[in-house]
Amino acid sequence: MNAAGPASRRPGFPGGTAVSGLSVYRQAAPDGLCGGSPHVHLACTESYLVVGGEGELHTLTATGALRTPLRAGTVAWFGPGTIHRAVNRDGALRAVVLMDNSGLPEAGDAVLTFPPEILADPEAYQDAATARDEAQALRRRDLAVTGYLRLAEAVAAGEHAVLEEFYRAATALRADRFEAWEAVWRDGALAAAQRTAGHLAALREGRIEHLLGAGLGVEASGAPEARAFGMCGRLDRYTLEVP
């Protein structure tokens, strides 16, 4: 293409989703299992593509608790309401995390399974959920595991009202963010679907403008020492802007 041709443009990341790299925590929690902080997403689906190591995905819903083996090549995904926890069995569990809505699960749509008295107090929750270093991340994880074990015990005993109370508390805790989340969805996943609709309409009409303006998107994560302290482990984050 010469200089007078159409300018290329960076495409949106597929489906208005997002990706990060996860190295699951190796330290033991209060129940003796090594791994991450149990938490739930209220509006988004998340997926693990395991790329190394071995472990388990522990999930809890109204139908009960499950333990799903994780090993290289496993793809596991879970929707809103699925309380989940990654367990690192060999100290080397790593996954690529794929997320709905431009990475919203790591940017607000998550509530940790802290005990009820913390969930009921936004300031106490924020204080307990803040993790600026590994020690704080592990304290956060241990507190979430404590609450998770209580929830799992209640569900196993048929006391589903306890789980309902957790969902209601989590919803109340994040109620002031729903409008912002809707904007993320509108500018990301919805816009991606609308772009595809436009491309299909153009192709049916024989128009190729979007093909002439094709481009490439490339991102690299930061240095290993800059990895964020995520809920389930250290995170390699990628900046995938909406075009």
Contacts in CASP RR format, 6 or more apart in sequence:
PFRMAT RR
TARGET T0000
AUTHOR 0000-0000-0000
METHOD contacts of the structure
MODEL  1
MNAAGPASRRPGFPGGTAVSGLSVYRQAAPDGLCGGSPHVHLACTESYLV
VGGEGELHTLTATGALRTPLRAGTVAWFGPGTIHRAVNRDGALRAVVLMD
NSGLPEAGDAVLTFPPEILADPEAYQDAATARDEAQALRRRDLAVTGYLR
LAEAVAAGEHAVLEEFYRAATALRADRFEAWEAVWRDGALAAAQRTAGHL
AALREGRIEHLLGAGLGVEASGAPEARAFGMCGRLDRYTLEVP
1 8 0 8 1.000
1 212 0 8 1.000
5 212 0 8 1.000
6 209 0 8 1.000
6 212 0 8 1.000
6 213 0 8 1.000
7 213 0 8 1.000
8 213 0 8 1.000
8 214 0 8 1.000
8 215 0 8 1.000
8 216 0 8 1.000
9 213 0 8 1.000
9 214 0 8 1.000
9 215 0 8 1.000
9 243 0 8 1.000
10 215 0 8 1.000
10 216 0 8 1.000
10 217 0 8 1.000
10 243 0 8 1.000
11 214 0 8 1.000
11 215 0 8 1.000
11 216 0 8 1.000
11 217 0 8 1.000
11 243 0 8 1.000
12 192 0 8 1.000
12 217 0 8 1.000
12 240 0 8 1.000
12 242 0 8 1.000
12 243 0 8 1.000
13 19 0 8 1.000
13 102 0 8 1.000
13 240 0 8 1.000
14 192 0 8 1.000
15 188 0 8 1.000
15 189 0 8 1.000
15 192 0 8 1.000
15 193 0 8 1.000
16 101 0 8 1.000
16 102 0 8 1.000
16 188 0 8 1.000
16 189 0 8 1.000
16 191 0 8 1.000
16 192 0 8 1.000
16 242 0 8 1.000
17 98 0 8 1.000
17 99 0 8 1.000
17 100 0 8 1.000
17 101 0 8 1.000
17 102 0 8 1.000
17 103 0 8 1.000
17 189 0 8 1.000
18 98 0 8 1.000
18 99 0 8 1.000
18 101 0 8 1.000
18 102 0 8 1.000
18 103 0 8 1.000
18 104 0 8 1.000
18 106 0 8 1.000
18 238 0 8 1.000
18 240 0 8 1.000
19 96 0 8 1.000
19 97 0 8 1.000
19 98 0 8 1.000
19 99 0 8 1.000
19 238 0 8 1.000
19 240 0 8 1.000
20 96 0 8 1.000
20 97 0 8 1.000
20 99 0 8 1.000
20 103 0 8 1.000
20 106 0 8 1.000
20 235 0 8 1.000
20 236 0 8 1.000
20 237 0 8 1.000
20 238 0 8 1.000
21 94 0 8 1.000
21 95 0 8 1.000
21 96 0 8 1.000
21 97 0 8 1.000
21 221 0 8 1.000
21 235 0 8 1.000
21 236 0 8 1.000
21 237 0 8 1.000
22 48 0 8 1.000
22 86 0 8 1.000
22 94 0 8 1.000
22 95 0 8 1.000
22 96 0 8 1.000
22 97 0 8 1.000
22 232 0 8 1.000
22 233 0 8 1.000
22 234 0 8 1.000
22 235 0 8 1.000
22 236 0 8 1.000
23 93 0 8 1.000
23 94 0 8 1.000
23 227 0 8 1.000
23 233 0 8 1.000
23 234 0 8 1.000
24 34 0 8 1.000
24 35 0 8 1.000
24 36 0 8 1.000
24 55 0 8 1.000
24 86 0 8 1.000
24 87 0 8 1.000
24 88 0 8 1.000
24 91 0 8 1.000
24 93 0 8 1.000
24 94 0 8 1.000
24 95 0 8 1.000
24 232 0 8 1.000
24 233 0 8 1.000
25 34 0 8 1.000
25 35 0 8 1.000
25 36 0 8 1.000
25 88 0 8 1.000
25 137 0 8 1.000
25 138 0 8 1.000
25 141 0 8 1.000
25 232 0 8 1.000
25 233 0 8 1.000
25 234 0 8 1.000
26 34 0 8 1.000
26 35 0 8 1.000
26 88 0 8 1.000
26 91 0 8 1.000
27 34 0 8 1.000
27 35 0 8 1.000
27 138 0 8 1.000
28 34 0 8 1.000
29 35 0 8 1.000
29 36 0 8 1.000
29 141 0 8 1.000
29 142 0 8 1.000
29 145 0 8 1.000
30 142 0 8 1.000
30 145 0 8 1.000
30 146 0 8 1.000
30 149 0 8 1.000
31 145 0 8 1.000
31 149 0 8 1.000
33 87 0 8 1.000
34 87 0 8 1.000
34 88 0 8 1.000
34 89 0 8 1.000
34 91 0 8 1.000
35 85 0 8 1.000
35 86 0 8 1.000
35 87 0 8 1.000
35 88 0 8 1.000
35 93 0 8 1.000
35 141 0 8 1.000
35 232 0 8 1.000
35 233 0 8 1.000
36 85 0 8 1.000
36 86 0 8 1.000
36 87 0 8 1.000
36 88 0 8 1.000
36 141 0 8 1.000
36 231 0 8 1.000
36 232 0 8 1.000
36 233 0 8 1.000
37 85 0 8 1.000
37 112 0 8 1.000
37 113 0 8 1.000
37 137 0 8 1.000
37 140 0 8 1.000
37 141 0 8 1.000
37 144 0 8 1.000
37 145 0 8 1.000
37 230 0 8 1.000
37 231 0 8 1.000
37 232 0 8 1.000
38 58 0 8 1.000
38 60 0 8 1.000
38 83 0 8 1.000
38 84 0 8 1.000
38 85 0 8 1.000
38 112 0 8 1.000
38 113 0 8 1.000
38 144 0 8 1.000
38 145 0 8 1.000
38 147 0 8 1.000
38 148 0 8 1.000
39 83 0 8 1.000
39 84 0 8 1.000
39 85 0 8 1.000
39 110 0 8 1.000
39 111 0 8 1.000
39 112 0 8 1.000
39 113 0 8 1.000
39 144 0 8 1.000
39 231 0 8 1.000
40 80 0 8 1.000
40 81 0 8 1.000
40 82 0 8 1.000
40 83 0 8 1.000
40 84 0 8 1.000
40 110 0 8 1.000
40 111 0 8 1.000
40 113 0 8 1.000
40 166 0 8 1.000
40 167 0 8 1.000
40 170 0 8 1.000
41 79 0 8 1.000
41 80 0 8 1.000
41 81 0 8 1.000
41 82 0 8 1.000
41 105 0 8 1.000
41 109 0 8 1.000
41 110 0 8 1.000
42 80 0 8 1.000
42 81 0 8 1.000
42 109 0 8 1.000
42 111 0 8 1.000
42 170 0 8 1.000
42 171 0 8 1.000
42 174 0 8 1.000
43 80 0 8 1.000
43 100 0 8 1.000
43 101 0 8 1.000
43 104 0 8 1.000
43 109 0 8 1.000
43 181 0 8 1.000
43 185 0 8 1.000
44 79 0 8 1.000
44 80 0 8 1.000
44 99 0 8 1.000
44 100 0 8 1.000
44 101 0 8 1.000
44 103 0 8 1.000
44 104 0 8 1.000
44 105 0 8 1.000
44 109 0 8 1.000
45 77 0 8 1.000
45 78 0 8 1.000
45 79 0 8 1.000
45 80 0 8 1.000
45 99 0 8 1.000
45 100 0 8 1.000
46 77 0 8 1.000
46 78 0 8 1.000
46 79 0 8 1.000
46 84 0 8 1.000
46 97 0 8 1.000
46 98 0 8 1.000
46 99 0 8 1.000
46 100 0 8 1.000
46 105 0 8 1.000
47 75 0 8 1.000
47 76 0 8 1.000
47 77 0 8 1.000
47 78 0 8 1.000
47 97 0 8 1.000
47 98 0 8 1.000
47 99 0 8 1.000
48 57 0 8 1.000
48 70 0 8 1.000
48 74 0 8 1.000
48 75 0 8 1.000
48 76 0 8 1.000
48 77 0 8 1.000
48 86 0 8 1.000
48 95 0 8 1.000
48 96 0 8 1.000
48 97 0 8 1.000
49 73 0 8 1.000
49 74 0 8 1.000
49 75 0 8 1.000
49 95 0 8 1.000
49 96 0 8 1.000
49 97 0 8 1.000
49 98 0 8 1.000
50 70 0 8 1.000
50 71 0 8 1.000
50 72 0 8 1.000
50 73 0 8 1.000
50 74 0 8 1.000
50 75 0 8 1.000
50 76 0 8 1.000
50 93 0 8 1.000
50 94 0 8 1.000
50 95 0 8 1.000
51 72 0 8 1.000
51 73 0 8 1.000
51 94 0 8 1.000
51 95 0 8 1.000
51 96 0 8 1.000
52 71 0 8 1.000
52 72 0 8 1.000
52 92 0 8 1.000
52 93 0 8 1.000
52 94 0 8 1.000
52 95 0 8 1.000
53 70 0 8 1.000
53 71 0 8 1.000
53 72 0 8 1.000
53 89 0 8 1.000
53 90 0 8 1.000
53 91 0 8 1.000
53 92 0 8 1.000
53 93 0 8 1.000
53 94 0 8 1.000
54 69 0 8 1.000
54 70 0 8 1.000
54 71 0 8 1.000
54 89 0 8 1.000
54 90 0 8 1.000
54 92 0 8 1.000
54 93 0 8 1.000
55 69 0 8 1.000
55 70 0 8 1.000
55 71 0 8 1.000
55 86 0 8 1.000
55 87 0 8 1.000
55 88 0 8 1.000
55 89 0 8 1.000
55 90 0 8 1.000
55 93 0 8 1.000
56 67 0 8 1.000
56 68 0 8 1.000
56 69 0 8 1.000
56 70 0 8 1.000
56 86 0 8 1.000
56 87 0 8 1.000
56 89 0 8 1.000
57 67 0 8 1.000
57 68 0 8 1.000
57 70 0 8 1.000
57 76 0 8 1.000
57 78 0 8 1.000
57 84 0 8 1.000
57 85 0 8 1.000
57 86 0 8 1.000
57 87 0 8 1.000
58 65 0 8 1.000
58 66 0 8 1.000
58 67 0 8 1.000
58 68 0 8 1.000
58 84 0 8 1.000
58 85 0 8 1.000
58 86 0 8 1.000
58 87 0 8 1.000
59 65 0 8 1.000
59 66 0 8 1.000
59 68 0 8 1.000
59 78 0 8 1.000
59 82 0 8 1.000
59 83 0 8 1.000
59 84 0 8 1.000
59 85 0 8 1.000
60 66 0 8 1.000
60 82 0 8 1.000
60 83 0 8 1.000
60 84 0 8 1.000
60 148 0 8 1.000
60 151 0 8 1.000
60 152 0 8 1.000
60 155 0 8 1.000
60 163 0 8 1.000
61 81 0 8 1.000
61 82 0 8 1.000
61 83 0 8 1.000
62 155 0 8 1.000
62 160 0 8 1.000
62 163 0 8 1.000
64 155 0 8 1.000
64 156 0 8 1.000
65 152 0 8 1.000
65 155 0 8 1.000
65 156 0 8 1.000
68 74 0 8 1.000
68 76 0 8 1.000
70 76 0 8 1.000
70 86 0 8 1.000
70 93 0 8 1.000
70 95 0 8 1.000
77 98 0 8 1.000
78 84 0 8 1.000
81 167 0 8 1.000
83 113 0 8 1.000
83 148 0 8 1.000
83 151 0 8 1.000
85 145 0 8 1.000
85 148 0 8 1.000
85 232 0 8 1.000
86 93 0 8 1.000
86 95 0 8 1.000
86 232 0 8 1.000
86 233 0 8 1.000
87 93 0 8 1.000
97 106 0 8 1.000
97 235 0 8 1.000
99 105 0 8 1.000
99 106 0 8 1.000
100 189 0 8 1.000
101 109 0 8 1.000
101 181 0 8 1.000
101 184 0 8 1.000
101 185 0 8 1.000
101 188 0 8 1.000
101 189 0 8 1.000
102 184 0 8 1.000
102 187 0 8 1.000
102 188 0 8 1.000
102 189 0 8 1.000
102 240 0 8 1.000
102 242 0 8 1.000
104 181 0 8 1.000
104 184 0 8 1.000
104 185 0 8 1.000
106 230 0 8 1.000
106 235 0 8 1.000
106 237 0 8 1.000
107 184 0 8 1.000
108 174 0 8 1.000
108 177 0 8 1.000
108 181 0 8 1.000
109 174 0 8 1.000
109 177 0 8 1.000
109 181 0 8 1.000
110 231 0 8 1.000
111 119 0 8 1.000
111 170 0 8 1.000
111 173 0 8 1.000
111 174 0 8 1.000
112 125 0 8 1.000
112 128 0 8 1.000
112 129 0 8 1.000
112 140 0 8 1.000
112 143 0 8 1.000
112 144 0 8 1.000
112 231 0 8 1.000
113 144 0 8 1.000
113 145 0 8 1.000
113 147 0 8 1.000
113 148 0 8 1.000
113 151 0 8 1.000
113 166 0 8 1.000
114 125 0 8 1.000
114 128 0 8 1.000
114 129 0 8 1.000
114 143 0 8 1.000
114 144 0 8 1.000
114 147 0 8 1.000
115 143 0 8 1.000
115 146 0 8 1.000
115 147 0 8 1.000
115 150 0 8 1.000
116 165 0 8 1.000
116 166 0 8 1.000
116 169 0 8 1.000
117 124 0 8 1.000
118 124 0 8 1.000
118 125 0 8 1.000
118 128 0 8 1.000
118 143 0 8 1.000
119 125 0 8 1.000
119 166 0 8 1.000
119 169 0 8 1.000
119 170 0 8 1.000
119 173 0 8 1.000
120 169 0 8 1.000
122 173 0 8 1.000
125 173 0 8 1.000
128 139 0 8 1.000
128 140 0 8 1.000
128 143 0 8 1.000
129 140 0 8 1.000
130 136 0 8 1.000
130 140 0 8 1.000
131 137 0 8 1.000
131 139 0 8 1.000
131 140 0 8 1.000
131 229 0 8 1.000
131 230 0 8 1.000
132 229 0 8 1.000
133 229 0 8 1.000
134 229 0 8 1.000
136 229 0 8 1.000
137 229 0 8 1.000
137 230 0 8 1.000
137 233 0 8 1.000
140 231 0 8 1.000
141 231 0 8 1.000
144 231 0 8 1.000
150 162 0 8 1.000
151 162 0 8 1.000
151 163 0 8 1.000
151 166 0 8 1.000
154 160 0 8 1.000
154 162 0 8 1.000
154 163 0 8 1.000
155 162 0 8 1.000
155 163 0 8 1.000
187 242 0 8 1.000
188 242 0 8 1.000
191 242 0 8 1.000
199 210 0 8 1.000
202 208 0 8 1.000
202 209 0 8 1.000
202 210 0 8 1.000
219 238 0 8 1.000
219 239 0 8 1.000
219 240 0 8 1.000
220 238 0 8 1.000
221 236 0 8 1.000
221 237 0 8 1.000
221 238 0 8 1.000
222 236 0 8 1.000
222 237 0 8 1.000
224 236 0 8 1.000
227 234 0 8 1.000
227 235 0 8 1.000
227 236 0 8 1.000
228 234 0 8 1.000
228 235 0 8 1.000
228 237 0 8 1.000
229 235 0 8 1.000
END
